Amino acid sequence: MAGKVLAVANEKGGVGKTTCSVQLALELAELGFKVCLVDNDPSGDATTALCGNKVPTVICQGNRPEATANTIKLYSKDSEFEPLEISKNLSLLGATDALSLLKGADMEPAYDFCDSLDMLREAYDFVLIDCPPSFGLLFTAAMLGCISGGVVVPVIPDDLSFKAAKKVKNRIDQMNDRMHLGLQIVGVLANKVVNNPMPQSVKHYLSKLKEEFGDIALDTHINQTVKISDAIALQEKVSNYAKKSSKPAKQITAVTKEILTKLES
């Protein structure tokens, strides 16, 4: 049975897309699923989060033939690719700024990307795509490629983040209307929630989350904490860096299980 593709996306930067992508990938891998994380952002933050500053040649050589684990290879039907094994059950297709070369109105690279994802689905239970914070070819390719699973939209409980999340939902609705894709948002995740103490404005937006997004708003949210940012900086799973009984580790586990439940329903 072919695996599922999940894209983590928001039109606004700084909402924690990469943190969610990486920690979700690590959590799924620990649960025994075979996972491939696709860094689809030219900034390469997900790549750095898993490899540190010493990015292997198979990624850092960009569009050269030897860079077989660079995401840009997925955008050409004539290119060979081989994900880099990071740890047990987890592999990576990493990004460099070579991805920024992919732009314009030509949709053929996006279709090639989808074909490449279909090949990955045969080898992995989950393919996770960390998306750039903009609407363009890379975003469109990710949306076309994740119909088998769906989209996770992280938001910070503030006005700009909510507006950006609604833009993502509107863009997905437009794509479904025009192309009859059946693409779904699996969950809208409140991330970086200030909780010590929780300001009134944050309480307002957490309440607004359910009003705006209904059933696709996840019940679990992730608090803002230095433990998560430190774990990412050290290329660690949060539950390995902090105790499994710590609140951030429990929240990430709960989010993962909630997403799995939604995918099964």
C-alpha positions as CSV (number, residue, x, y, z in Angstrom):
1,M,0.0,0.0,0.0
2,A,1.4,3.4,-1.0
3,G,2.3,5.9,1.7
4,K,0.7,9.2,2.4
5,V,2.1,12.7,1.6
6,L,1.7,15.5,4.1
7,A,2.7,19.1,3.3
8,V,3.3,21.6,6.2
9,A,2.5,25.0,4.9
10,N,1.6,28.6,5.7
11,E,2.0,31.7,3.6
12,K,3.7,33.5,6.5
13,G,7.2,32.8,7.7
14,G,8.1,32.4,11.3
15,V,5.2,30.2,12.4
16,G,7.2,27.1,12.9
17,K,6.7,25.1,9.7
18,T,10.1,23.6,9.8
19,T,10.0,22.8,13.5
20,C,6.6,21.0,12.9
21,S,7.9,19.2,9.8
22,V,11.0,17.9,11.5
23,Q,9.5,17.0,14.9
24,L,6.5,15.3,13.2
25,A,8.9,13.3,11.0
26,L,11.0,12.3,14.0
27,E,7.9,11.3,15.9
28,L,6.5,9.2,13.1
29,A,9.8,7.5,12.6
30,E,10.0,6.6,16.3
31,L,6.5,5.1,16.1
32,G,7.9,2.7,13.5
33,F,6.7,4.4,10.3
34,K,9.2,4.7,7.4
35,V,9.4,8.4,6.8
36,C,11.0,10.7,4.1
37,L,11.2,14.4,4.8
38,V,11.4,16.5,1.7
39,D,12.8,20.0,2.3
40,N,11.0,22.0,-0.4
41,D,12.2,25.5,0.9
42,P,15.3,27.1,-0.7
43,S,16.4,28.3,2.7
44,G,17.2,24.7,3.6
45,D,16.1,25.0,7.3
46,A,14.8,21.5,7.6
47,T,18.0,20.2,6.1
48,T,20.1,22.2,8.6
49,A,17.8,20.9,11.4
50,L,18.6,17.3,10.6
51,C,22.2,17.6,9.3
52,G,23.6,20.6,11.1
53,N,26.1,22.9,9.3
54,K,27.9,19.9,7.7
55,V,25.5,19.2,4.9
56,P,26.5,16.1,2.9
57,T,27.8,16.4,-0.6
58,V,24.7,14.5,-1.9
59,I,22.7,17.5,-0.9
60,C,25.0,20.6,-0.9
61,Q,26.1,20.1,-4.6
62,G,22.7,21.5,-5.6
63,N,21.8,20.6,-9.2
64,R,24.9,18.7,-10.0
65,P,24.6,15.0,-10.8
66,E,26.3,13.9,-7.6
67,A,23.6,15.7,-5.5
68,T,21.3,12.7,-5.5
69,A,19.6,13.7,-2.2
70,N,18.8,17.3,-3.2
71,T,15.0,18.0,-3.6
72,I,15.6,19.7,-6.9
73,K,16.1,16.3,-8.4
74,L,12.4,15.6,-7.8
75,Y,11.5,18.3,-10.3
76,S,13.0,16.6,-13.3
77,K,11.9,13.3,-14.8
78,D,15.4,12.8,-16.1
79,S,17.2,13.1,-12.8
80,E,18.0,10.2,-10.4
81,F,17.4,10.7,-6.7
82,E,18.2,8.7,-3.5
83,P,17.1,10.0,-0.1
84,L,19.8,10.4,2.5
85,E,19.3,8.1,5.6
86,I,19.4,10.2,8.7
87,S,18.4,7.6,11.3
88,K,16.3,4.5,11.7
89,N,13.1,4.9,9.7
90,L,14.0,8.5,8.7
91,S,15.4,9.8,5.4
92,L,15.9,13.2,3.9
93,L,15.8,15.0,0.6
94,G,17.5,18.2,1.4
95,A,17.4,21.7,-0.1
96,T,19.8,24.4,-1.2
97,D,19.2,27.7,-2.8
98,A,19.3,25.8,-6.1
99,L,15.5,25.4,-5.6
100,S,15.0,29.1,-6.0
101,L,15.7,28.6,-9.7
102,L,12.4,26.9,-10.0
103,K,9.8,29.6,-10.8
104,G,7.7,30.9,-13.6
105,A,4.5,29.7,-15.3
106,D,5.8,26.3,-16.7
107,M,4.0,23.6,-14.7
108,E,5.9,20.7,-16.1
109,P,8.4,20.6,-13.1
110,A,5.5,20.5,-10.7
111,Y,4.1,17.5,-12.5
112,D,7.5,15.8,-12.5
113,F,7.6,16.5,-8.7
114,C,4.3,14.7,-8.2
115,D,5.6,11.7,-10.2
116,S,8.7,11.6,-8.0
117,L,6.5,11.7,-4.9
118,D,4.5,8.7,-6.2
119,M,7.8,6.8,-6.4
120,L,8.7,7.8,-2.8
121,R,5.2,6.7,-1.7
122,E,6.1,3.2,-2.8
123,A,9.1,3.1,-0.4
124,Y,7.8,5.1,2.6
125,D,4.8,5.2,4.9
126,F,4.9,9.0,5.1
127,V,6.5,11.6,2.9
128,L,6.5,15.0,4.7
129,I,7.1,18.2,2.7
130,D,8.4,21.4,4.4
131,C,7.0,24.2,2.2
132,P,8.4,27.7,1.6
133,P,6.4,30.7,3.0
134,S,5.1,31.9,-0.4
135,F,2.7,31.0,-3.1
136,G,4.6,29.9,-6.2
137,L,5.7,26.8,-8.1
138,L,7.2,25.1,-5.1
139,F,4.0,25.6,-3.1
140,T,1.8,24.5,-6.0
141,A,3.9,21.4,-6.6
142,A,3.6,20.4,-2.9
143,M,-0.2,20.9,-2.9
144,L,-0.6,18.8,-6.1
145,G,1.6,16.1,-4.6
146,C,-0.1,15.7,-1.2
147,I,-3.6,14.7,-2.2
148,S,-3.0,11.3,-0.7
149,G,-2.6,12.8,2.7
150,G,-3.2,16.5,3.0
151,V,-1.9,19.8,4.5
152,V,-1.0,20.8,8.1
153,V,-1.1,24.5,8.6
154,P,0.8,25.8,11.7
155,V,-0.3,29.2,13.0
156,I,0.8,31.5,15.7
157,P,-2.1,32.9,17.6
158,D,-1.9,36.4,16.2
159,D,-3.7,38.4,13.5
160,L,-1.1,38.2,10.7
161,S,-0.6,34.5,11.1
162,F,-4.4,33.9,11.0
163,K,-4.8,35.9,7.8
164,A,-2.0,33.9,6.2
165,A,-3.5,30.6,7.2
166,K,-6.9,31.7,5.7
167,K,-5.0,32.6,2.5
168,V,-3.7,29.0,2.4
169,K,-7.2,27.6,2.9
170,N,-8.6,29.9,0.2
171,R,-5.8,28.9,-2.2
172,I,-6.5,25.2,-1.6
173,D,-10.3,25.8,-2.1
174,Q,-9.5,27.5,-5.4
175,M,-7.3,24.6,-6.5
176,N,-10.0,22.1,-5.6
177,D,-12.7,24.1,-7.4
178,R,-10.7,24.6,-10.6
179,M,-8.8,21.2,-10.7
180,H,-11.2,18.9,-8.8
181,L,-8.3,17.7,-6.6
182,G,-10.0,16.6,-3.4
183,L,-7.1,18.2,-1.5
184,Q,-7.8,18.5,2.3
185,I,-6.4,20.4,5.2
186,V,-5.7,17.7,7.8
187,G,-5.2,20.2,10.6
188,V,-4.6,23.8,11.6
189,L,-2.1,23.8,14.5
190,A,-1.7,26.5,17.0
191,N,2.0,26.8,17.5
192,K,4.4,28.9,19.6
193,V,1.6,29.5,22.1
194,V,2.7,31.9,24.9
195,N,1.5,30.2,28.1
196,N,3.5,31.6,31.1
197,P,1.1,33.3,31.7
198,M,-1.2,33.2,28.6
199,P,-2.1,36.8,27.4
200,Q,-5.7,37.7,26.7
201,S,-4.8,38.2,23.1
202,V,-3.6,34.6,22.8
203,K,-6.7,33.3,24.5
204,H,-8.8,35.3,22.0
205,Y,-7.0,33.8,19.0
206,L,-7.2,30.2,20.4
207,S,-10.9,30.7,20.7
208,K,-11.0,32.2,17.2
209,L,-9.2,29.2,15.8
210,K,-12.2,27.0,16.3
211,E,-14.6,29.6,15.0
212,E,-12.6,30.2,11.8
213,F,-11.5,26.7,10.9
214,G,-14.0,24.4,12.7
215,D,-13.2,20.7,12.8
216,I,-9.8,21.1,11.0
217,A,-8.5,23.1,14.0
218,L,-6.5,20.6,16.0
219,D,-7.4,20.2,19.7
220,T,-3.7,20.1,20.7
221,H,-1.5,23.1,20.6
222,I,2.2,23.5,21.1
223,N,3.5,26.0,23.6
224,Q,6.4,28.4,23.0
225,T,9.4,27.0,24.9
226,V,13.2,27.2,24.6
227,K,13.3,23.4,24.9
228,I,11.9,23.0,21.3
229,S,14.2,25.6,19.8
230,D,17.2,24.1,21.6
231,A,16.3,20.6,20.4
232,I,16.1,21.8,16.8
233,A,19.5,23.7,17.1
234,L,21.1,20.4,18.3
235,Q,19.5,18.2,15.7
236,E,17.5,16.4,18.4
237,K,14.0,15.1,18.8
238,V,12.4,17.1,21.6
239,S,11.6,14.0,23.7
240,N,15.3,13.0,23.5
241,Y,16.6,16.5,24.4
242,A,14.0,17.0,27.1
243,K,12.3,14.2,29.1
244,K,9.5,12.3,27.4
245,S,7.3,13.4,30.3
246,S,8.0,17.1,29.6
247,K,5.1,19.2,28.4
248,P,6.6,20.0,24.9
249,A,7.4,16.3,24.2
250,K,3.9,15.3,25.3
251,Q,2.3,18.0,23.1
252,I,4.3,17.0,20.0
253,T,3.3,13.3,20.6
254,A,-0.3,14.3,21.0
255,V,-0.3,16.4,17.8
256,T,1.2,13.5,15.9
257,K,-1.5,11.1,17.2
258,E,-4.2,13.5,16.4
259,I,-3.0,13.9,12.8
260,L,-2.8,10.1,12.5
261,T,-6.4,9.8,13.7
262,K,-7.6,12.4,11.2
263,L,-5.8,10.6,8.4
264,E,-7.5,7.3,9.3
265,S,-11.0,8.8,9.6
